[in-house]
């Protein structure tokens, strides 16, 4: 589908204003909350919200509420997105206004990173205890084992390993395993747990889920367990995780269904309050995976969190017959 002349004019008019163009440039870097955009742009919330409304009406950005917050990101696909990409390509990356915005965004990211690092350092030793406050780990782990399949796995990669629980749970059925995490405190605890489990062919590295530097299609089981809700760009993390999945392999994502427990954002550094099935399915499909399925584990009692387990596979390519 292509845009009509009128639609193209509406899109260009929406993008063709200095603040709105700055917003598009910022959202090309990552999804952002309204208040974060206000801080970077140094403008009031009503003013920024008006600009965002016009961009959303033109199909240039997507708006999605998340608890008490509202996030925005560039439209994922379509002609409007292509026009946005082309417009941003012709802008001088050294433009002083956009450079200043990028510096302010980096400061916002730095504050996030500092707060998250301090949180993980304070809570690393009792991470599993914190996790157990929200849902039965026994039920979740049984469901994870079922979703992962019988194996054996040639190579297991666990992104955001935390205390190493996924490695000790799934590692015994893997010929080799690798866990990545940015927190040295978490890695130290994971190393202890892996050693206690006797997993000799299990390696732990300091690494970034957004840029693992691992070869493409190098693992037949990739796990992202309770990580995405901390991230500024969960879709990018899903793409990187999917990139590692070999033909016939699986990506297993464990996180929460959408919820309204704001205290998790305030006290435990959760950036996103869960993920919907359509959102996750779109990310997985766009990353080249198929056979997407999801399982839900509701809380055992009272108000709590529903754990979701998504599984997706990379299809095997048909073998070419010899000529």
C-alpha positions as CSV (number, residue, x, y, z in Angstrom):
1,X,0.0,0.0,0.0
2,X,1.3,3.5,-0.9
3,X,0.2,6.9,0.4
4,X,-2.1,9.2,-1.6
5,X,-1.0,12.7,-2.3
6,X,-3.2,14.0,0.6
7,X,-1.8,11.4,3.0
8,X,1.7,12.2,2.0
9,X,1.1,15.9,2.6
10,X,-0.3,15.1,6.1
11,X,2.7,13.0,7.0
12,X,5.2,15.6,5.7
13,X,3.3,18.4,7.5
14,X,3.3,16.5,10.7
15,X,7.1,15.8,10.5
16,X,7.9,19.2,9.1
17,X,8.1,21.2,12.4
18,X,11.3,21.6,14.4
19,X,10.1,20.0,17.7
20,X,8.3,17.2,16.0
21,X,11.3,16.4,13.9
22,X,13.4,16.4,17.1
23,X,10.9,14.0,18.6
24,X,11.2,11.6,15.6
25,X,15.0,11.7,15.8
26,X,14.9,10.8,19.5
27,X,12.4,8.0,19.0
28,X,14.6,6.6,16.2
29,X,17.0,5.8,19.1
30,X,14.6,4.1,21.5
31,X,11.0,4.2,22.8
32,X,10.5,7.0,25.4
33,X,8.0,8.1,28.0
34,X,6.4,11.5,27.7
35,X,8.2,12.9,30.7
36,X,11.5,11.7,29.4
37,X,10.8,13.5,26.1
38,X,9.9,16.7,28.1
39,X,13.2,16.5,29.9
40,X,15.3,16.1,26.7
41,X,13.4,18.7,24.8
42,X,13.1,21.1,27.8
43,X,9.5,21.7,27.0
44,X,6.3,21.4,29.0
45,X,4.2,18.2,29.1
46,X,1.1,19.8,27.4
47,X,3.2,21.2,24.6
48,X,5.1,17.9,24.0
49,X,1.8,16.0,24.2
50,X,0.3,18.1,21.5
51,X,3.2,17.4,19.2
52,X,2.9,13.7,20.0
53,X,-0.8,13.7,19.3
54,X,-0.2,15.2,15.8
55,X,2.6,12.6,15.1
56,X,0.3,9.8,16.2
57,X,-2.6,11.0,14.1
58,X,-0.3,11.1,11.0
59,X,0.8,7.5,11.7
60,X,4.4,8.4,12.4
61,X,4.5,7.2,16.0
62,X,2.7,4.7,18.1
63,X,1.4,5.5,21.5
64,X,1.0,2.8,24.2
65,X,0.0,3.3,27.8
66,X,1.9,1.3,30.4
67,X,0.4,1.6,33.9
68,X,0.5,5.3,34.8
69,X,3.1,6.0,32.1
70,X,2.6,6.6,28.4
71,X,5.4,5.5,26.0
72,X,5.9,6.5,22.3
73,X,7.9,4.8,19.6
74,X,8.3,5.2,15.8
75,X,5.7,3.4,13.8
76,X,7.0,-0.1,13.2
77,X,6.2,-0.5,9.5
78,X,4.5,1.2,6.6
79,X,4.9,4.1,4.2
80,X,4.8,6.7,6.9
81,X,7.8,4.9,8.6
82,X,9.7,4.8,5.3
83,X,9.2,8.6,4.9
84,X,10.4,9.1,8.5
85,X,13.5,7.1,7.9
86,X,14.3,9.0,4.7
87,X,13.8,12.3,6.3
88,X,16.1,11.5,9.2
89,X,18.7,10.2,6.8
90,X,19.2,13.6,5.1
91,X,19.7,15.5,8.4
92,X,23.3,16.3,9.3
93,X,24.1,14.1,12.3
94,X,26.3,16.9,13.6
95,X,23.4,19.3,13.7
96,X,23.8,21.2,17.0
97,X,20.2,20.9,18.1
98,X,20.0,17.2,17.5
99,X,23.5,16.7,19.1
100,X,22.3,18.5,22.2
101,X,19.2,16.4,22.3
102,X,21.4,13.3,22.0
103,X,23.5,14.4,24.9
104,X,20.5,15.1,27.1
105,X,19.1,11.7,26.2
106,X,22.4,10.1,27.1
107,X,22.1,11.9,30.5
108,X,18.6,10.4,31.0
109,X,20.0,7.0,30.1
110,X,22.9,7.5,32.5
111,X,20.5,8.2,35.4
112,X,18.5,5.1,34.5
113,X,21.6,3.0,34.4
114,X,22.9,4.3,37.7
115,X,19.6,3.7,39.5
116,X,19.3,0.2,38.0
117,X,22.9,-0.6,38.9
118,X,22.4,0.6,42.5
119,X,19.2,-1.4,42.7
120,X,20.8,-4.7,41.5
121,X,23.8,-4.2,43.7
122,X,21.5,-3.8,46.8
123,X,19.4,-6.7,45.9
124,X,21.6,-9.2,44.1
125,X,22.0,-11.5,47.1
126,X,18.3,-11.9,47.6
127,X,17.1,-11.7,44.0
128,X,15.4,-15.0,44.0
129,X,13.6,-14.0,47.2
130,X,12.3,-10.8,45.6
131,X,11.1,-12.7,42.5
132,X,9.3,-15.3,44.7
133,X,7.2,-12.6,46.2
134,X,5.2,-12.3,43.0
135,X,4.5,-15.8,41.7
136,X,5.3,-19.4,42.5
137,X,8.7,-20.2,41.0
138,X,8.0,-23.9,41.1
139,X,5.1,-23.6,38.7
140,X,7.0,-21.2,36.5
141,X,10.0,-23.5,36.2
142,X,7.9,-26.5,35.4
143,X,6.3,-24.5,32.6
144,X,9.7,-23.3,31.4
145,X,11.0,-26.9,31.2
146,X,8.0,-27.9,29.2
147,X,8.3,-24.9,26.9
148,X,12.0,-25.4,26.3
149,X,11.5,-29.0,25.2
150,X,13.3,-32.2,25.9
151,X,16.6,-31.3,24.3
152,X,19.4,-32.1,24.5
153,X,20.6,-28.6,23.5
154,X,23.9,-28.2,21.7
155,X,24.2,-24.6,23.0
156,X,22.1,-22.7,25.5
157,X,22.4,-18.9,25.7
158,X,20.8,-17.1,28.7
159,X,20.6,-13.3,28.2
160,X,20.4,-11.4,31.4
161,X,21.4,-14.4,33.5
162,X,20.8,-12.7,36.9
163,X,21.6,-15.3,39.6
164,X,22.0,-18.0,37.0
165,X,18.8,-19.9,37.8
166,X,18.0,-20.6,34.1
167,X,21.4,-22.0,33.6
168,X,21.1,-24.3,36.6
169,X,17.6,-25.3,35.5
170,X,18.3,-25.9,31.8
171,X,22.0,-26.3,31.7
172,X,22.1,-30.0,32.7
173,X,20.4,-30.8,29.4
174,X,22.9,-28.7,27.4
175,X,26.2,-29.7,25.9
176,X,27.4,-26.1,26.4
177,X,25.9,-23.0,28.0
178,X,26.6,-19.3,28.1
179,X,25.2,-16.7,30.4
180,X,25.5,-12.9,29.8
181,X,24.7,-10.1,32.3
182,X,25.8,-6.5,32.8
183,X,25.8,-6.8,36.6
184,X,29.1,-8.1,38.1
185,X,27.3,-8.7,41.4
186,X,24.8,-11.0,39.6
187,X,27.6,-12.7,37.7
188,X,29.4,-13.5,40.9
189,X,26.3,-15.1,42.4
190,X,25.6,-17.0,39.2
191,X,29.1,-18.4,39.1
192,X,28.7,-19.7,42.6
193,X,25.3,-21.3,41.7
194,X,26.7,-22.8,38.5
195,X,29.7,-24.3,40.3
196,X,27.4,-25.7,43.0
197,X,25.3,-27.4,40.3
198,X,28.4,-29.0,38.8
199,X,27.9,-27.4,35.3
200,X,31.5,-27.6,34.0
201,X,30.6,-26.5,30.4
202,X,28.9,-23.3,31.5
203,X,30.5,-19.9,30.8
204,X,29.5,-16.6,32.3
205,X,30.4,-13.3,30.7
206,X,29.9,-9.6,31.2
207,X,27.7,-8.7,28.2
208,X,25.0,-6.5,26.8
209,X,21.7,-8.0,25.7
210,X,21.5,-5.3,23.0
211,X,24.8,-6.2,21.5
212,X,25.9,-9.7,22.5
213,X,28.7,-10.0,19.9
214,X,27.8,-13.6,19.5
215,X,27.6,-15.3,16.0
216,X,24.2,-15.3,14.3
217,X,22.1,-18.5,14.6
218,X,24.7,-20.0,17.1
219,X,22.3,-21.4,19.8
220,X,19.5,-23.9,19.6
221,X,17.9,-22.5,22.8
222,X,18.0,-18.8,23.8
223,X,16.4,-17.7,27.0
224,X,15.4,-14.2,28.2
225,X,14.0,-14.6,31.7
226,X,12.4,-11.7,33.5
227,X,14.7,-9.1,31.7
228,X,12.6,-7.2,29.2
229,X,10.6,-5.2,31.7
230,X,13.8,-3.4,32.8
231,X,14.8,-2.4,29.3
232,X,14.5,0.9,27.5
233,X,14.1,-0.9,24.1
234,X,12.7,-4.4,24.7
235,X,11.9,-4.8,21.0
236,X,15.6,-4.4,20.2
237,X,16.5,-7.0,22.8
238,X,14.0,-9.4,21.2
239,X,15.6,-8.9,17.8
240,X,19.1,-9.5,19.2
241,X,17.9,-12.7,21.0
242,X,16.2,-13.9,17.9
243,X,19.3,-13.3,15.8
244,X,21.1,-15.9,17.9
245,X,18.5,-18.7,17.3
246,X,19.7,-21.4,15.0
247,X,17.5,-23.1,12.4
248,X,15.1,-25.4,14.3
249,X,16.0,-23.7,17.5
250,X,13.8,-21.9,20.0
251,X,13.7,-18.5,21.8
252,X,12.0,-18.6,25.2
253,X,10.9,-15.4,26.8
254,X,9.6,-15.2,30.3
255,X,8.0,-12.0,31.6
256,X,4.8,-10.5,32.9
257,X,1.4,-9.9,31.3
258,X,0.3,-6.2,31.5
259,X,-0.5,-5.1,35.0
260,X,-0.9,-1.9,37.1
261,X,1.5,-2.5,40.0
262,X,3.2,0.9,39.9
263,X,5.3,0.1,43.0
264,X,7.4,-2.2,40.9
265,X,8.4,0.7,38.8
266,X,9.0,3.0,41.8
267,X,10.7,0.5,44.1
268,X,12.2,-2.2,41.7
269,X,13.2,-0.3,38.6
270,X,10.7,-2.0,36.3
271,X,10.4,0.2,33.2
272,X,7.6,-1.6,31.5
273,X,4.6,-3.1,33.4
274,X,4.3,-6.2,31.4
275,X,3.8,-7.0,27.7
276,X,0.7,-7.9,25.7
277,X,0.5,-10.9,23.4
278,X,0.0,-8.9,20.2
279,X,3.0,-6.8,21.0
280,X,5.3,-9.7,21.7
281,X,4.0,-11.7,18.8
282,X,4.7,-8.8,16.4
283,X,8.3,-8.4,17.7
284,X,9.0,-12.1,17.4
285,X,7.5,-12.3,13.9
286,X,9.4,-9.3,12.7
287,X,12.6,-10.9,14.0
288,X,12.0,-13.8,11.6
289,X,10.7,-16.4,14.1
290,X,7.5,-18.4,13.7
291,X,5.4,-21.0,15.5
292,X,4.8,-18.4,18.2
293,X,2.9,-19.6,21.3
294,X,2.2,-18.3,24.7
295,X,1.3,-19.7,28.1
296,X,-0.1,-17.8,31.1
297,X,0.5,-18.5,34.8
298,X,-1.9,-16.4,36.9
299,X,-1.1,-15.5,40.5
300,X,-2.0,-18.2,43.1
301,X,-3.9,-15.8,45.3
302,X,-5.0,-12.2,45.5
303,X,-3.7,-9.4,43.3
304,X,-0.4,-10.2,41.7
305,X,1.4,-10.8,38.5
306,X,0.6,-13.1,35.7
307,X,3.7,-14.7,34.3
308,X,3.8,-15.2,30.5
309,X,6.0,-17.6,28.7
310,X,6.4,-17.1,25.0
311,X,8.1,-19.6,22.7
312,X,9.1,-19.0,19.1
313,X,11.2,-21.0,16.6
314,X,13.4,-20.4,13.6
315,X,12.1,-22.5,10.7
316,X,14.5,-24.9,9.0
317,X,15.3,-23.9,5.5
318,X,14.5,-26.6,2.9
319,X,17.6,-28.4,1.7
320,X,18.5,-28.0,-1.9
321,X,18.8,-31.1,-3.9
322,X,22.0,-31.7,-5.7
323,X,21.9,-30.8,-9.4
